[in-house]
Amino acid sequence: MEDLKLLIEQLKAAGITPIINLTVTMDRADVEGIKALRSSLQAAGITPAVQIQIGVSGASSPGPAPAPDTSGEKSFTVVVSDDKANCMTFTKLDKAGKPIMEIQEPRIHLFRGDRLSVSAEHKVSDKDAGDGTVIGTGGIAYYFIIDCQTKPEAKGLFVRQAEVRGA
């Protein structure tokens, strides 16, 4: 818990507001612990989303996290230019503070011609300029997806800039 508080303070000092999703499984519903964590996050100025994971026939893989509220963000439209692009996500930052991007599981594929609204101001680390370009590990550039009519589940994920072009 102290590590989380320290990370939040570091992010806030860098001008970054983290988006935190709490995933609760049916077999591990520690309501008091969740309430305490939620209160602690709210005291730090962060309102976390709570996602309940319900297992079906022994399945244990979590579903995608709820998409963050992006209704006030400036955006622009891009079109997928590669035959297929994977939506990406991250759970941690590298030592330089950049997100370590991973393919979203279960996979969400975008295809040539899919139109996406992406953020024109999203930042993940202090390495990002605030122009919507998120720099991941290895210097790879990404956009944060705000909307996709053909794949609504892509909202809140990332796409490589190299796989899209301006609309």
The 8 nearest C-alpha neighbors of each residue, nearest first, counted from 0:
[[1, 3, 2, 4, 36, 5, 39, 6],
 [0, 2, 4, 3, 5, 6, 7, 39],
 [3, 1, 5, 0, 4, 6, 7, 8],
 [4, 2, 6, 0, 1, 5, 7, 8],
 [3, 5, 1, 7, 2, 6, 8, 0],
 [4, 6, 2, 8, 3, 7, 1, 9],
 [5, 7, 9, 3, 8, 4, 2, 10],
 [8, 6, 10, 4, 9, 5, 11, 3],
 [7, 9, 11, 5, 10, 6, 12, 4],
 [10, 8, 6, 12, 7, 11, 5, 13],
 [9, 11, 13, 15, 7, 12, 8, 6],
 [10, 12, 14, 8, 15, 13, 9, 16],
 [13, 11, 9, 14, 10, 8, 15, 7],
 [12, 14, 10, 11, 15, 125, 9, 124],
 [15, 13, 11, 12, 10, 16, 125, 124],
 [16, 14, 10, 11, 13, 17, 123, 124],
 [15, 17, 11, 18, 14, 10, 45, 123],
 [18, 16, 15, 19, 10, 7, 45, 123],
 [17, 19, 16, 20, 47, 67, 45, 46],
 [20, 18, 47, 17, 48, 21, 46, 45],
 [19, 21, 48, 47, 49, 22, 64, 18],
 [20, 22, 49, 50, 48, 23, 19, 47],
 [23, 21, 50, 51, 49, 20, 24, 52],
 [22, 24, 51, 52, 28, 50, 21, 25],
 [23, 25, 52, 27, 26, 51, 28, 53],
 [24, 26, 27, 28, 53, 52, 23, 51],
 [25, 27, 24, 28, 23, 53, 54, 29],
 [28, 26, 24, 25, 29, 23, 30, 52],
 [27, 29, 30, 25, 23, 26, 24, 33],
 [30, 28, 32, 31, 27, 33, 23, 34],
 [29, 31, 33, 32, 28, 34, 35, 27],
 [30, 32, 34, 33, 29, 35, 36, 28],
 [33, 31, 35, 29, 34, 30, 36, 37],
 [32, 34, 30, 36, 35, 31, 37, 29],
 [33, 35, 37, 31, 32, 36, 38, 30],
 [34, 36, 32, 38, 33, 37, 39, 31],
 [37, 35, 39, 33, 38, 34, 40, 32],
 [36, 38, 34, 40, 39, 35, 33, 41],
 [39, 37, 41, 35, 40, 36, 34, 42],
 [38, 40, 36, 42, 37, 41, 35, 43],
 [39, 41, 43, 37, 45, 42, 38, 36],
 [40, 42, 45, 44, 38, 43, 46, 39],
 [43, 41, 39, 40, 44, 38, 45, 37],
 [42, 44, 40, 41, 45, 39, 7, 8],
 [45, 43, 41, 42, 40, 46, 16, 39],
 [46, 44, 41, 40, 43, 47, 42, 17],
 [45, 47, 41, 40, 48, 44, 37, 19],
 [48, 46, 19, 20, 45, 49, 37, 21],
 [47, 49, 20, 21, 50, 19, 46, 65],
 [50, 48, 21, 20, 22, 47, 51, 23],
 [49, 51, 22, 21, 23, 52, 48, 64],
 [52, 50, 23, 22, 24, 53, 49, 25],
 [51, 53, 24, 23, 50, 54, 25, 61],
 [52, 54, 25, 24, 51, 55, 61, 23],
 [53, 55, 58, 59, 57, 52, 56, 25],
 [54, 56, 58, 57, 53, 59, 52, 60],
 [57, 55, 58, 54, 59, 53, 60, 52],
 [56, 58, 55, 54, 59, 60, 53, 26],
 [59, 57, 55, 54, 56, 60, 61, 53],
 [58, 60, 54, 57, 61, 55, 53, 52],
 [59, 61, 58, 62, 54, 105, 104, 52],
 [62, 60, 59, 52, 63, 22, 64, 104],
 [61, 63, 64, 60, 52, 105, 104, 65],
 [62, 64, 65, 61, 104, 105, 103, 152],
 [63, 65, 66, 62, 20, 50, 22, 61],
 [66, 64, 67, 63, 50, 48, 20, 155],
 [65, 67, 155, 154, 64, 68, 156, 152],
 [68, 66, 155, 69, 65, 18, 154, 48],
 [67, 69, 70, 66, 71, 155, 145, 72],
 [70, 68, 72, 71, 67, 145, 155, 118],
 [69, 71, 68, 72, 145, 73, 67, 74],
 [72, 70, 69, 73, 68, 74, 118, 145],
 [73, 71, 69, 70, 74, 118, 120, 119],
 [74, 72, 119, 118, 120, 71, 75, 117],
 [75, 73, 118, 119, 117, 116, 72, 76],
 [76, 74, 116, 117, 119, 118, 77, 73],
 [75, 77, 116, 115, 166, 117, 165, 114],
 [76, 78, 165, 166, 115, 164, 114, 163],
 [79, 77, 114, 163, 164, 113, 112, 166],
 [78, 80, 163, 111, 112, 113, 81, 162],
 [79, 81, 163, 111, 162, 78, 164, 112],
 [82, 80, 162, 83, 111, 79, 84, 163],
 [81, 83, 111, 110, 80, 84, 79, 109],
 [84, 82, 110, 81, 109, 111, 108, 85],
 [85, 83, 109, 108, 110, 162, 81, 86],
 [86, 84, 108, 107, 87, 109, 102, 83],
 [85, 87, 158, 157, 107, 103, 156, 102],
 [88, 86, 102, 157, 103, 101, 156, 158],
 [87, 89, 101, 100, 103, 156, 157, 102],
 [90, 88, 100, 99, 101, 91, 98, 87],
 [89, 91, 88, 92, 99, 98, 100, 101],
 [92, 90, 89, 98, 99, 93, 100, 97],
 [91, 93, 98, 97, 96, 99, 94, 90],
 [92, 94, 96, 95, 97, 99, 98, 91],
 [95, 93, 96, 92, 97, 98, 136, 91],
 [94, 96, 93, 97, 92, 136, 126, 98],
 [97, 95, 92, 93, 94, 124, 98, 125],
 [98, 96, 92, 135, 93, 136, 95, 124],
 [99, 97, 92, 135, 100, 91, 136, 89],
 [98, 100, 136, 92, 89, 135, 91, 93],
 [101, 99, 89, 88, 98, 87, 135, 102],
 [102, 100, 87, 88, 89, 103, 99, 90],
 [101, 103, 87, 86, 88, 104, 85, 106],
 [104, 102, 87, 106, 88, 86, 105, 101],
 [105, 103, 106, 102, 107, 63, 62, 61],
 [104, 106, 103, 107, 62, 63, 60, 102],
 [107, 105, 104, 103, 108, 102, 85, 86],
 [106, 108, 86, 85, 105, 103, 153, 109],
 [109, 107, 85, 84, 106, 86, 83, 110],
 [108, 110, 84, 83, 85, 113, 107, 79],
 [109, 111, 83, 82, 113, 112, 79, 84],
 [112, 110, 82, 79, 80, 81, 113, 83],
 [111, 113, 79, 78, 110, 114, 80, 81],
 [114, 112, 79, 78, 111, 110, 109, 115],
 [115, 113, 78, 77, 112, 147, 79, 76],
 [116, 114, 147, 77, 76, 146, 117, 78],
 [115, 117, 76, 146, 145, 75, 144, 74],
 [118, 116, 144, 145, 74, 143, 75, 142],
 [117, 119, 74, 131, 120, 121, 143, 73],
 [118, 120, 131, 74, 130, 73, 121, 75],
 [121, 119, 131, 130, 129, 118, 73, 122],
 [120, 122, 131, 118, 129, 119, 130, 143],
 [123, 121, 129, 127, 124, 133, 120, 131],
 [122, 124, 133, 15, 127, 121, 125, 98],
 [125, 123, 126, 127, 122, 97, 96, 15],
 [124, 126, 127, 13, 123, 14, 128, 15],
 [127, 125, 124, 128, 134, 97, 96, 123],
 [128, 126, 125, 122, 133, 124, 129, 134],
 [127, 129, 130, 126, 132, 122, 125, 131],
 [130, 128, 120, 122, 131, 127, 121, 132],
 [129, 131, 120, 119, 128, 132, 121, 127],
 [132, 130, 119, 120, 121, 118, 129, 142],
 [131, 133, 142, 130, 141, 140, 134, 127],
 [134, 132, 141, 127, 140, 122, 142, 131],
 [135, 133, 140, 138, 139, 127, 141, 132],
 [136, 134, 98, 97, 139, 138, 99, 140],
 [135, 137, 138, 99, 97, 98, 139, 134],
 [136, 138, 139, 135, 134, 99, 97, 140],
 [137, 139, 136, 135, 134, 140, 97, 133],
 [140, 138, 135, 137, 134, 136, 141, 159],
 [139, 141, 134, 133, 160, 159, 132, 135],
 [142, 140, 159, 160, 133, 158, 132, 157],
 [141, 143, 158, 157, 132, 117, 160, 133],
 [142, 144, 157, 117, 118, 156, 145, 155],
 [145, 143, 117, 154, 155, 156, 157, 146],
 [144, 146, 117, 154, 116, 155, 118, 69],
 [147, 145, 116, 154, 144, 115, 151, 148],
 [146, 148, 115, 151, 150, 149, 114, 116],
 [147, 149, 150, 151, 146, 114, 115, 113],
 [148, 150, 147, 151, 113, 114, 109, 115],
 [151, 149, 147, 152, 148, 153, 109, 107],
 [152, 150, 147, 153, 148, 154, 149, 146],
 [151, 153, 150, 154, 107, 147, 63, 155],
 [154, 152, 151, 156, 150, 155, 147, 86],
 [155, 153, 145, 146, 144, 152, 156, 66],
 [154, 156, 66, 144, 67, 145, 153, 143],
 [157, 155, 144, 88, 154, 153, 87, 143],
 [156, 158, 143, 87, 142, 86, 144, 88],
 [157, 159, 86, 141, 142, 87, 160, 143],
 [160, 158, 141, 161, 162, 140, 142, 157],
 [159, 161, 141, 162, 163, 140, 142, 158],
 [160, 162, 159, 163, 140, 164, 141, 80],
 [163, 161, 81, 160, 159, 80, 79, 84],
 [164, 162, 79, 80, 78, 160, 161, 77],
 [165, 163, 77, 78, 80, 166, 79, 162],
 [164, 166, 77, 78, 76, 163, 75, 79],
 [165, 77, 76, 78, 164, 114, 75, 163]]
